[in-house]
Amino acid sequence: MDELPGALGSSGSLALRLGQAIFSVASLLFMCFDIPFYSYTAFCFLVTVMGLLMAWSLTLAMVDAFSVLIKLPTRLPGIISLVVLGDWVLSFLALAASCSTASVADFLIHSRSSFCEGTLCTRYQLSATMAFLAWFLTFSSSLFNLWLLPSLNV
């Protein structure tokens, strides 16, 4: 079979995984750098999910880099199934975390009280945006690998 652009073990998958890692790290930095995020459950949920997504993405980026380096993509149905399942779970968790963070930040902005002083809520919104972009890339790689799965010999 021809190489699917974002399937596990391809250079496209490596780019998607690095993008996921970059956006999840950016989301963590916007959320955690010198601001008290732990006051709200949605923000703690975002930090937890982005930490998991960062570890997942960097691990699979190493697998992709190794596969690209030796020019032998991973085409084992069990491994691809595990990657698809992990991507699906993490993509839905990332979507839930980014949506909940965005809604809490929007609520804090519109509450007109002293909850968001200065640029605090802007940083919350930027963190939610980075988490949403990480979700988009995770969901994309999940769809590419799901598309590859039926073509493998089971």
Salt bridges, closest charged atoms under 4 A:
ASP87 OD2 - ARG17 NH2 2.80
ASP106 OD1 - HIS110 NE2 3.05
